[in-house]
Amino acid sequence: MISLLFVTLTLATGALSCGVPAYEPVLARVVGGEDARPYSWPWQVSLQYSSSSGWYHTCGGTLIAANWVMTAAHCISSSRTYRVVLGKYNLKATEPGSLAVSPQRIIVHEGWNPSRVANGNDIALIKLSESVAQSSQIQPACLPPANRLLASGVVCYVTGWGRLQTNGALPDKLQQGPLVIVDYATCSQPSWWGSTVKTTMVCAGGDGVISSCNGDSGGPLNCKAANGSWEVHGVVSFGSALGCNYYRKPSVFTRVSAFNDWIAKVMANY
């Protein structure tokens, strides 16, 4: 599909449950990704920016509480006006139950440096101007326990409205694609990402077939937990400048479990 750029607790509180969609994803292993089942990833959001001709999708994001969304720091520009669209499947269709909410505040990780993407800390939180009600289309994601690492070979799913291939078209319908986790020892080898990848990141893919791509940035890496719920272990961060789906250049995600304390602190202080 899914083709990252990139330059791309249950913290849900109260009565909200997390990670259990009303419409369970249909997980076929389609080369290059596929249309997702409508509303089967109900924590997926579209981050959109305003222009003179309307609103445009720029990045993905994850609803993690009734009024908080997680995305990538590189998705945020101080010169743009944003809105968060929730409960969507087809970005070009009118879908009852979807919502567009303006941010009240956007907090970018203080360690993020847009000139040094490989330093990491590519994470941001958006506090919404209003809390959103849980529905079959809108539900928060579960986040993994602090410092949880995924084993090599685990299959997770990347979702988003990113380009279907390098320089390809942007889809209207939400896409999903399976990605196999690559452990840090492998991903940091010189023939892979080398020192570019850090322990606060997750590598997934690198088979030359499926990856994230432009427009997927900020979106979730969804992995099924032992209890059957879905946890978001990664935030789409960057990929190869040579193109999407590049061999031994897996998609690189901000590892959410390295930032649990930061997420909790931001949510408590704002």
C-alpha positions as CSV (number, residue, x, y, z in Angstrom):
1,M,0.0,0.0,0.0
2,I,1.1,1.1,1.7
3,S,3.7,2.6,0.7
4,L,6.8,6.4,4.8
5,L,7.9,9.5,4.7
6,F,8.7,10.7,7.0
7,V,9.8,13.9,6.7
8,T,5.3,10.0,9.1
9,L,-1.7,1.9,30.3
10,T,-4.4,1.9,28.5
11,L,-4.4,5.7,28.4
12,A,-8.0,5.7,27.5
13,T,-9.8,6.6,30.7
14,G,-13.1,6.5,32.4
15,A,-15.7,4.1,30.9
16,L,-13.9,4.0,27.5
17,S,-12.7,0.5,26.5
18,C,-9.9,0.2,24.1
19,G,-8.5,-1.9,21.3
20,V,-11.6,-4.0,20.6
21,P,-13.3,-2.7,17.4
22,A,-17.0,-3.3,16.9
23,Y,-16.1,-4.4,13.4
24,E,-13.2,-6.9,13.6
25,P,-10.6,-6.3,10.9
26,V,-10.4,-8.9,8.1
27,L,-6.8,-9.8,7.9
28,A,-6.0,-11.2,4.5
29,R,-2.3,-11.2,3.5
30,V,-2.6,-9.2,0.3
31,V,0.7,-8.2,-1.4
32,G,1.0,-4.4,-1.3
33,G,-1.9,-4.0,1.1
34,E,-5.7,-3.8,0.7
35,D,-8.8,-1.8,1.5
36,A,-9.5,-2.2,5.2
37,R,-12.9,-3.4,6.4
38,P,-14.9,-0.2,7.0
39,Y,-14.4,1.1,10.6
40,S,-12.4,-1.9,11.7
41,W,-9.6,0.4,12.9
42,P,-11.8,2.9,14.9
43,W,-8.8,4.7,16.5
44,Q,-7.4,5.7,13.2
45,V,-7.7,9.4,12.5
46,S,-6.9,11.6,9.5
47,L,-4.9,14.7,10.4
48,Q,-5.9,17.4,7.9
49,Y,-4.7,20.9,7.2
50,S,-6.6,23.9,5.8
51,S,-5.8,25.6,2.5
52,S,-7.6,28.2,0.4
53,S,-9.4,25.3,-1.4
54,G,-10.4,23.2,1.5
55,W,-9.1,20.6,3.9
56,Y,-6.4,18.0,2.9
57,H,-5.2,14.8,4.5
58,T,-1.6,15.1,5.5
59,C,-0.9,12.4,8.2
60,G,-2.5,9.7,10.2
61,G,-2.9,9.5,14.0
62,T,-4.3,7.4,16.8
63,L,-7.1,8.2,19.2
64,I,-5.7,7.2,22.7
65,A,-8.3,8.9,24.9
66,A,-11.6,10.7,24.5
67,N,-9.8,14.0,23.8
68,W,-6.2,13.0,22.9
69,V,-4.7,11.9,19.6
70,M,-1.1,10.6,19.1
71,T,0.8,11.4,15.9
72,A,4.3,12.0,14.6
73,A,6.2,15.2,15.4
74,H,7.2,15.6,11.8
75,C,3.6,15.9,10.8
76,I,3.2,19.2,12.7
77,S,4.0,22.6,11.3
78,S,3.4,25.8,13.2
79,S,2.4,27.5,10.0
80,R,-0.6,25.3,9.4
81,T,-4.1,25.1,10.8
82,Y,-5.2,21.5,11.5
83,R,-8.3,19.5,12.2
84,V,-8.7,15.9,13.3
85,V,-11.2,13.7,11.5
86,L,-12.4,10.6,13.3
87,G,-14.7,7.8,12.4
88,K,-13.7,7.8,8.7
89,Y,-13.2,5.1,6.1
90,N,-13.6,6.9,2.8
91,L,-12.2,10.4,2.9
92,K,-14.1,11.4,-0.1
93,A,-17.5,10.2,1.1
94,T,-20.0,11.6,3.5
95,E,-20.2,9.1,6.4
96,P,-22.7,9.6,9.2
97,G,-21.0,9.2,12.5
98,S,-17.7,10.8,11.5
99,L,-16.5,13.9,13.2
100,A,-14.1,16.7,12.5
101,V,-12.6,18.3,15.7
102,S,-10.2,21.2,16.0
103,P,-7.1,20.9,18.2
104,Q,-7.1,22.8,21.5
105,R,-3.4,22.3,21.8
106,I,-0.6,20.4,20.0
107,I,2.4,19.2,22.1
108,V,5.5,18.1,20.1
109,H,8.1,16.1,22.0
110,E,10.8,18.5,23.3
111,G,13.5,16.2,22.0
112,W,12.3,16.3,18.4
113,N,14.7,17.9,15.9
114,P,13.4,18.1,12.4
115,S,16.9,18.5,11.1
116,R,18.0,15.2,12.7
117,V,15.1,12.8,12.2
118,A,17.3,9.8,13.1
119,N,17.7,11.2,16.7
120,G,14.2,9.9,17.3
121,N,11.5,11.5,19.5
122,D,9.2,11.7,16.5
123,I,6.0,11.9,18.5
124,A,3.4,14.5,19.2
125,L,0.1,14.7,21.1
126,I,-3.0,16.6,20.1
127,K,-5.4,17.7,22.7
128,L,-8.8,18.0,21.1
129,S,-11.1,21.0,21.7
130,E,-13.8,18.6,22.8
131,S,-14.1,15.0,24.1
132,V,-15.5,12.6,21.5
133,A,-18.1,9.9,22.4
134,Q,-17.2,6.3,21.8
135,S,-19.2,4.6,19.0
136,S,-18.8,1.7,16.7
137,Q,-16.8,4.0,14.4
138,I,-14.8,5.8,17.0
139,Q,-12.9,4.0,19.8
140,P,-9.5,4.6,21.5
141,A,-6.5,2.4,21.0
142,C,-4.8,0.5,23.7
143,L,-1.1,1.3,24.2
144,P,1.4,-1.3,25.2
145,P,3.0,-1.5,28.7
146,A,6.1,0.6,29.2
147,N,9.2,-0.7,27.6
148,R,7.4,-3.7,25.9
149,L,9.4,-5.0,23.0
150,L,8.0,-6.9,20.1
151,A,9.6,-10.2,19.1
152,S,11.1,-10.6,15.7
153,G,8.7,-12.2,13.3
154,V,5.5,-10.9,14.9
155,V,3.0,-9.7,12.3
156,C,1.5,-6.3,12.9
157,Y,-0.7,-4.1,10.6
158,V,0.0,-0.6,9.4
159,T,-3.0,1.4,8.4
160,G,-3.5,4.7,6.7
161,W,-4.4,6.7,3.6
162,G,-0.9,6.9,2.4
163,R,0.2,6.4,-1.2
164,L,-0.3,3.0,-2.7
165,Q,3.3,2.9,-4.0
166,T,6.2,5.3,-4.5
167,N,4.9,8.4,-6.2
168,G,1.6,6.6,-6.5
169,A,-2.0,7.7,-6.0
170,L,-3.5,8.5,-2.6
171,P,-6.4,6.2,-1.9
172,D,-9.8,7.4,-0.7
173,K,-10.4,4.3,1.4
174,L,-8.4,3.3,4.4
175,Q,-5.7,0.8,3.6
176,Q,-4.1,-1.9,5.8
177,G,-1.1,-4.1,5.3
178,P,0.8,-6.7,7.3
179,L,4.3,-5.9,8.4
180,V,6.7,-8.4,10.0
181,I,8.6,-7.0,13.0
182,V,12.4,-6.9,12.5
183,D,14.4,-6.9,15.8
184,Y,16.8,-4.1,16.6
185,A,19.9,-6.3,16.2
186,T,18.9,-7.0,12.6
187,C,17.6,-3.6,11.7
188,S,20.7,-1.8,13.0
189,Q,23.1,-3.9,10.8
190,P,25.0,-1.9,8.3
191,S,23.2,-3.5,5.3
192,W,19.8,-2.5,6.9
193,W,19.4,0.8,8.7
194,G,22.7,0.8,10.6
195,S,23.1,3.5,13.2
196,T,20.1,5.5,11.8
197,V,17.7,3.3,13.8
198,K,17.6,3.7,17.6
199,T,16.4,1.5,20.4
200,T,13.4,3.9,20.8
201,M,12.2,2.8,17.3
202,V,10.5,-0.2,15.9
203,C,11.4,-1.7,12.5
204,A,8.8,-3.6,10.5
205,G,8.8,-4.8,6.9
206,G,11.9,-4.6,4.7
207,D,10.8,-7.4,2.4
208,G,10.5,-5.1,-0.6
209,V,6.7,-5.7,-0.8
210,I,4.8,-3.8,1.9
211,S,5.7,-0.7,3.8
212,S,4.2,2.6,4.9
213,C,4.4,5.5,2.5
214,N,3.8,9.2,2.1
215,G,0.6,10.1,3.9
216,D,0.8,7.2,6.4
217,S,3.1,9.2,8.6
218,G,1.9,9.6,12.2
219,G,-0.5,6.6,11.9
220,P,-0.5,3.4,14.0
221,L,1.4,0.1,13.9
222,N,-1.4,-2.2,15.2
223,C,-0.4,-5.4,17.0
224,K,-2.7,-7.9,18.6
225,A,-2.1,-8.6,22.3
226,A,-2.4,-11.9,24.0
227,N,-5.9,-11.0,25.4
228,G,-7.2,-10.4,21.9
229,S,-7.2,-6.6,22.0
230,W,-5.2,-4.4,19.6
231,E,-2.3,-2.3,20.9
232,V,-0.6,0.5,19.0
233,H,3.1,-0.2,19.3
234,G,4.4,2.3,16.7
235,V,3.9,5.7,15.2
236,V,4.9,5.9,11.5
237,S,8.1,7.9,11.4
238,F,10.4,7.4,8.3
239,G,11.4,5.2,5.5
240,S,13.9,5.0,2.7
241,A,14.6,8.0,0.5
242,L,15.0,5.5,-2.3
243,G,11.2,4.8,-2.2
244,C,8.5,2.9,-0.4
245,N,8.8,-0.9,-0.2
246,Y,12.6,-0.9,-0.4
247,Y,14.4,-4.2,0.4
248,R,16.2,-4.2,3.8
249,K,14.9,-0.7,4.5
250,P,11.9,-1.5,6.6
251,S,9.4,1.1,7.8
252,V,10.6,2.8,11.0
253,F,8.2,3.7,13.7
254,T,8.5,5.6,17.0
255,R,8.3,2.9,19.6
256,V,5.3,3.9,21.8
257,S,6.4,1.8,24.8
258,A,9.5,4.0,25.1
259,F,7.3,7.1,25.6
260,N,4.6,5.9,28.1
261,D,5.9,8.3,30.8
262,W,6.1,11.2,28.4
263,I,2.5,10.6,27.2
264,A,1.2,10.3,30.7
265,K,3.0,13.5,31.8
266,V,1.7,15.5,28.9
267,M,-1.9,14.3,29.4
268,A,-1.7,15.1,33.1
269,N,-0.3,18.6,32.6
270,Y,-2.5,19.8,29.8
